Amino acid sequence: MKSMKVLSSFSSSLCCSCSTTFKASKRILLVRKHWNAATENFIEDVMFKYKQINEKLLDSKNLTPTEIKNYSSECHRMKPAVEIYNLLLKKREEILELAALGIDNKEMKEFVQEEISTCQVCIADLELRLLDSIIPKDKDDSNNAIMEIRAGTGGREAAIFAAEMLSMYDKYSSSNQWKFEILDESESTDGGLKEVSVNIVGSDVFGKLKHEVGVHRVQRVPITESLGRVHTSTVTVAVLPQPESIDVVLNMKDVKVDTFRSSGAGGQHVNTTDSAVRLTHIPSGLVVAVQSQRSQIENKSRALKILSAQLYDFERTRVVQERVELRRTQIGSGHRSERIRTYNFPQDRITDHRIGETLSGLSDFMLGGSTFHKLVDMLRSHEKLLSLGNITDMKPSIRI
């Protein structure tokens, strides 16, 4: 009976807020794959630094008001990581105690093993949360974003799927309470969209959408297919972080501005006024054309917004590629030509080729529902673990 009471107390303490992003076994294997001695050393350095800062604040008579403010801010920033780390150490101790209990009582061995397995899942989750709190975040993650969707191979079916993907991202944005604004679009004569540019504004937009960059492949029977054959089509997605005005300087002396008459649907103003605007950034060769609005001023304003984002992304990509040559820390290449995902309608599944995960529930996914949110979380968790490559290269610090 005493053993059962001990196990009961352990069971209640094991009820931590474990996420359900991955299946338990995959979550443990994923964390174990990337967690090593260098990771532990880096974390211990962080904890040691927190201890040093606290000691300085406790003896603050020799500190200036500015130093006190800075140390207090740093201490506040690091506190969540310290709390998670302390809980992690506690869970590790619990596993040792459970293992000892299983050795002492052979009859409880099977039950103890189940408790240990549960505790291991909690530990993997705590390690993921700890990494999330200490790994430096991409400074662009909090930025708004401009998304560009283009129909690829597959003709009419590709254009139709491009329109469906636009709707999918619109619904996902709504679920995150983001503002979703179409900047420019070009409709296909057979239905669907040739291409569309969208401005998405909200909290952590780029951080959640940056892994959508690449080629999306759809496999299904088109409505025009009389023999029931499955066709394969592609759509290309680009996601550009929308920089703050201070992040990018666009010298208009480097920009060639052309105006021309709009083409396509648009009413009486189409082909009657030079309202469409084309901007060419001479140094980089980037070209942006917008014709969706009747006003030339509005088209130019939208074109400048897209061009600024493209220039910022151009420089950002260059810097990232330099880093990638030193460390492979990205999920996939991050290149627009990389095939990242397959949408298989006959089998009701979505496969992300970068992390080797397949999910069912395609209808919910295309509505920007829980399945979409789940895959985004999986990709972000994977990104954090891959970032450990940066930590592995760090030399251990000397603690005094």
Rosetta blueprint (number, residue, H / E / L):
1 M L
2 K H
3 S H
4 M H
5 K H
6 V H
7 L H
8 S H
9 S H
10 F H
11 S H
12 S H
13 S H
14 L L
15 C L
16 C L
17 S L
18 C L
19 S L
20 T L
21 T L
22 F L
23 K L
24 A H
25 S H
26 K H
27 R H
28 I H
29 L H
30 L H
31 V H
32 R H
33 K H
34 H H
35 W L
36 N L
37 A H
38 A H
39 T H
40 E H
41 N H
42 F H
43 I H
44 E H
45 D H
46 V H
47 M H
48 F H
49 K H
50 Y H
51 K H
52 Q H
53 I H
54 N H
55 E H
56 K H
57 L H
58 L H
59 D L
60 S H
61 K H
62 N H
63 L L
64 T L
65 P H
66 T H
67 E H
68 I H
69 K H
70 N H
71 Y H
72 S H
73 S H
74 E H
75 C H
76 H H
77 R H
78 M H
79 K H
80 P H
81 A H
82 V H
83 E H
84 I H
85 Y H
86 N H
87 L H
88 L H
89 L H
90 K H
91 K H
92 R H
93 E H
94 E H
95 I H
96 L H
97 E H
98 L H
99 A H
100 A H
101 L H
102 G H
103 I H
104 D H
105 N L
106 K H
107 E H
108 M H
109 K H
110 E H
111 F H
112 V H
113 Q H
114 E H
115 E H
116 I H
117 S H
118 T H
119 C H
120 Q H
121 V H
122 C H
123 I H
124 A H
125 D H
126 L H
127 E H
128 L H
129 R H
130 L H
131 L H
132 D H
133 S H
134 I H
135 I L
136 P L
137 K L
138 D L
139 K L
140 D L
141 D L
142 S L
143 N L
144 N E
145 A E
146 I E
147 M E
148 E E
149 I E
150 R E
151 A E
152 G L
153 T L
154 G L
155 G L
156 R H
157 E H
158 A H
159 A H
160 I H
161 F H
162 A H
163 A H
164 E H
165 M H
166 L H
167 S H
168 M H
169 Y H
170 D H
171 K H
172 Y H
173 S H
174 S H
175 S H
176 N L
177 Q L
178 W L
179 K E
180 F E
181 E E
182 I E
183 L E
184 D E
185 E E
186 S E
187 E E
188 S L
189 T L
190 D L
191 G L
192 G L
193 L E
194 K E
195 E E
196 V E
197 S E
198 V E
199 N E
200 I E
201 V E
202 G L
203 S L
204 D L
205 V H
206 F H
207 G H
208 K H
209 L H
210 K H
211 H H
212 E H
213 V L
214 G E
215 V E
216 H E
217 R E
218 V E
219 Q E
220 R E
221 V L
222 P L
223 I L
224 T L
225 E L
226 S L
227 L L
228 G L
229 R L
230 V L
231 H E
232 T E
233 S E
234 T E
235 V E
236 T E
237 V E
238 A E
239 V E
240 L E
241 P E
242 Q E
243 P L
244 E L
245 S L
246 I L
247 D L
248 V L
249 V L
250 L L
251 N L
252 M H
253 K H
254 D H
255 V E
256 K E
257 V E
258 D E
259 T E
260 F E
261 R L
262 S L
263 S L
264 G L
265 A L
266 G L
267 G H
268 Q H
269 H H
270 V L
271 N L
272 T L
273 T L
274 D L
275 S L
276 A E
277 V E
278 R E
279 L E
280 T E
281 H E
282 I L
283 P L
284 S L
285 G L
286 L E
287 V E
288 V E
289 A E
290 V E
291 Q L
292 S L
293 Q L
294 R L
295 S L
296 Q H
297 I H
298 E H
299 N H
300 K H
301 S H
302 R H
303 A H
304 L H
305 K H
306 I H
307 L H
308 S H
309 A H
310 Q H
311 L H
312 Y H
313 D H
314 F H
315 E H
316 R H
317 T H
318 R H
319 V H
320 V H
321 Q H
322 E H
323 R H
324 V H
325 E H
326 L H
327 R L
328 R L
329 T L
330 Q L
331 I L
332 G L
333 S L
334 G L
335 H L
336 R L
337 S L
338 E L
339 R E
340 I E
341 R E
342 T E
343 Y E
344 N E
345 F L
346 P L
347 Q L
348 D L
349 R E
350 I E
351 T E
352 D E
353 H L
354 R L
355 I L
356 G L
357 E E
358 T E
359 L E
360 S E
361 G L
362 L H
363 S H
364 D H
365 F H
366 M H
367 L L
368 G L
369 G L
370 S H
371 T H
372 F H
373 H H
374 K H
375 L H
376 V H
377 D H
378 M H
379 L H
380 R H
381 S H
382 H H
383 E H
384 K H
385 L H
386 L H
387 S L
388 L H
389 G H
390 N H
391 I H
392 T H
393 D L
394 M L
395 K L
396 P L
397 S L
398 I L
399 R L
400 I L
